Amino acid sequence: MPDDANDLAAEVWPASAARDADGTLILAGIRATDLAHTYGTPLLVLDEDEVRRRARTLRAAFDTAAAEHGTTVRVYYAGKAFLSTAVARWVVEEGLSVDVCTRGELEVALAAGVAPSSIGFHGNNKSVSELRRAVEVGVGTIIVDSAIEIERLAAITAPADAVQRVMVRVISGVHAETHDFLATAHEDQKFGFPLADAEAAVTRIREIPGLEFVGLHCHIGSQIFGVAGFRESASRLLELHAALLADGPVRQLNLGGGFGIAYTSADDPTPIAELAAGIVAAVAEGCAARGIPVPALSFEPGRAIVGTAGVTLYEVGTTKDVTVESGASRLYVSVDGGMSDNARPALYGAQFSARLASRTGVDAPRLSRVVGKHCESGDIVVDHEYLPGDVAPGDLLAVPATGAYCASLASNYNHVPRPPVIAVHGGKATVIVRGESIDDLLARDTGVHAEEPSEGAQ
């Protein structure tokens, strides 16, 4: 139980988050109540300065670490975390590249003016049309995920007289200490080549005139705290890296990322400078032990750039006391969104925080569960949180750290329109992704305007 159920834990909220004299939540100088009044709820608010600050911090930390060991580094923004043309422009202006994993994400990045040469294309099932488009526009690197994909690229590049740079994604066997569905480098999963098969894949790539092998890629998971997993994964990849040098250059090594953020005050993410220094040092030590040069490095921080920048605003609809098996009471707080705008609790059991945003509460903290409006018992936004006991219908509730994967995973379950995304900066708010309306939903239903059958028609 917190001492103050109105407190805003600094590590969970954007740096601009504060309360005004009336207790109203302020984001980038704008009252949450004003945002809700103008744009409605649910509403995803994205703090531009927070995104930019985190992008700069990551880039500077890895630049410093790489320079200390005589190499260079490239940092990729994860389009899957949240992608819009505005966000793509912000991160590119801060010196980042962009990774995408579908034709749709690629087209958003291109529409934002991202240089194709600074785009990495991921995915375990890239279609022929997606690969053709990537080669056509000159995507900087395609991360190859299967033997079939190698042959698809060979067939695409030959008639185009093109040379496409590729990396090979490798399963290192290192399992990050995270949710099973977030771990992407243990053996029994869909991404990449097992270590035992990767060398043959590289040999085949080197035989194809239209493909240029530039290095290895590995991603051990997501929402990771600490350096230990990266250190072990790097060691295993460097064994393969050193072996591949016998038959040609291996200029790059991408160790992925998935760096964790704080969703609640109990989370203690590893500082970025510590991560950067530790991971790059591990690579340098591994290279020295094998007598090979340190390659150019690249990383994909994931949610660490955009996650904390997002805050979702909801309106409370109903509250009710529910007695649990122990005889204790829990306050259920229902809001006007839910799993359609934040699927992560239902998918991963993800934990979030919540605070009153339209005022400060005056009653003692109550153990509460914030739930959505969908017809699912698993429609939980915040599984357990202490909220002021006087939370009531009409209050505005804010859930922080929703900048990553919430809008990206949003759906129209129960035919609920997806909410808008608003960027805030310097006291101004801008719509960067338009919210859906009921008309938008009906427009996709071809039966809405279908001709009525004539009388007597069978």
Salt bridges, closest charged atoms under 4 A:
ASP20 OD2 - ARG31 NH1 2.36
ASP22 OD2 - ARG31 NH1 3.93
ASP34 OD2 - ARG31 NE 3.97
GLU48 OE2 - ARG52 NE 2.87
ASP49 OD1 - HIS425 ND1 2.91
GLU50 OE2 - ARG53 NH2 2.70
GLU50 OE2 - ARG54 NE 2.89
ASP63 OD1 - ARG59 NE 3.07
GLU93 OE1 - ARG52 NH2 2.58
GLU94 OE2 - ARG52 NH1 2.88
GLU94 OE2 - ARG56 NH1 3.28
GLU107 OE2 - ARG103 NE 2.53
GLU107 OE2 - ARG133 NE 2.73
GLU136 OE1 - ARG133 NH1 2.90
GLU149 OE2 - LYS126 NZ 2.76
GLU151 OE2 - ARG204 NE 2.78
ASP180 OD1 - HIS175 NE2 3.80
GLU207 OE1 - ARG204 NH1 3.21
GLU212 OE2 - ARG251 NH2 2.21
GLU232 OE2 - ARG236 NE 2.82
GLU239 OE2 - ARG290 NE 2.73
GLU285 OE1 - ARG231 NH1 3.04
GLU300 OE2 - HIS122 NE2 2.87
GLU300 OE2 - HIS217 NE2 3.11
ASP321 OD1 - ARG366 NH2 2.60
ASP383 OD1 - ARG369 NH2 3.00
ASP383 OD2 - HIS384 ND1 3.16
GLU385 OE2 - ARG355 NH1 3.29
ASP390 OD2 - ARG359 NH1 2.89
ASP395 OD2 - ARG359 NH2 2.92
GLU436 OE2 - ARG418 NH2 2.68
ASP440 OD2 - ARG434 NH1 2.95
